[in-house]
Amino acid sequence: TLQGKWEIRFSQAGMTPGTKYAAGSKHYLIFSGSNYQEVNSGVQLSSGTFVIRTAPKPTDVCLSGIPDEAKSQLVWDPAPGGQIPYFLFEGSKLKLFAGCSALDSGSYSEWEWVE
C-alpha cells in the first residue's frame, strides 16, 4: 500500500547520472487516504489528491524502460512535473518510473517506507 511516509533514496532523470540519498534526507512523499504531499526539509513542494489505476504494460517505445512488474499508475492531481508514473513495490521500497526513456527524458526514483 502507498499509505504512509516514504523517504527518497535515489533519483535519476534524463541523461543525468542518478543521485543517491542517505537515510535522514528529510525528502518525503506522504500518502494519507486519497491525499499526497511531497515535502523536503519541512517545505511542502506539492500536494493534492491521487488515485491508483491498473495499467497494461505500455507498448509505446517511450515507456520501454518500465519493468513488466509495474502494472499500476499513480495518478496524482496536480501531477508533479506533469507526469503520471508507473510504480511497483520491492521490499520496503517504492519505485516510480515516468517520462520517455527512449528520448532520454525518463525519470526513475526509489523511496523507502519510513512510517
N, C-alpha and C positions, 0 to 999 in steps of 0.2 A: 504494500500500500504506500501511496505517496505521503500520507498524513505524517506530520511531524516536521522536525528541523533537520536540514541537510547542509553540511559544510563542504565547500568546494575543495577538491584535491588536485584537479587537473583541468586545464582548458587549452584548446587549440582552435585557431580559426584561420581559414585561407592557407596560404603557403608559409605562414609564420611558424616557427618551432613552438611546441607546446610549453606551457608553464606549469610546474608542479607547485602545490601549496601544502605547507605543513599543517598539521592539526593546530587549531588555535588561530587560524587566519581571520576568523570572525566575518567571513563572507558566507551568507546563508541563503538558501531557498527554504521558505517556511510554507507548509500547506496545512490549512485548517478548514475542515468542511469543504466548501467549494471555493474558498479564497486562497490566494497566494500572495507572498511578499518576497522580494529579493532585497536583502539588507547587507550592507558592507560596513563593518565597524560602527554599527549603530545608525547609519544613514540609510534610509529607505531609498532604493534605486527604482523600484517599480512595485506595483501592486494591482490586484484585480481579481477576477474570477477565473476558474478553469473547469474543464470537463475532460474526461478521458474518452477517446474513441478508438475502437478497434479498427485497424487499417491493414489492408493486404500489403504484401511485400511490394514496394514500389518497382515499377518497370521502367520508369524514366531514368535515363542514363545519369541525370543529375544526382539521383539518390542512390547510385550503385554502391556507395560505400557503407550503406546501412546494413548491419548484420541481419541474417534471416530471423534471429530470435526476437528482434524488435518489431512487435506486431501491434503496438499501440502508439497513439499520438497524444501529446499533451497540448490541448487546445486552450490557450490562455487568452484572456481579453482584459487589457490590451496585451498583444504579443510582444515581449521584449525583442527588439531587433527585427520585428515583423515576421519572425519565424515560428513555425509550428513543428516542434521536434518529435521525432520518434524516440521512444525510450525503452529501456529494459533494466531489470534489476539483476545484479550479480553479487551474491552475498549481501553485505551491508551497503553496497554501492548502487547509486542511481546513475545510469549513463544516458546522456542526451545526445542525439545526432540530428543535425539540421543543415539546411542550405544545400548548395550544389557542389558536391565534392568533385564532379567531373570538370568544373570550371575553377577549381582551387579556391572556391569561396564557401566551402562547407565548414561546419563547426562541430566540435565534439567536446563534451565536458563530463567529468566524473564528480559526484557528490557523495560524501559519506554520511550515513544516518547518525545523528548525534543525540537526538531526543525526540 
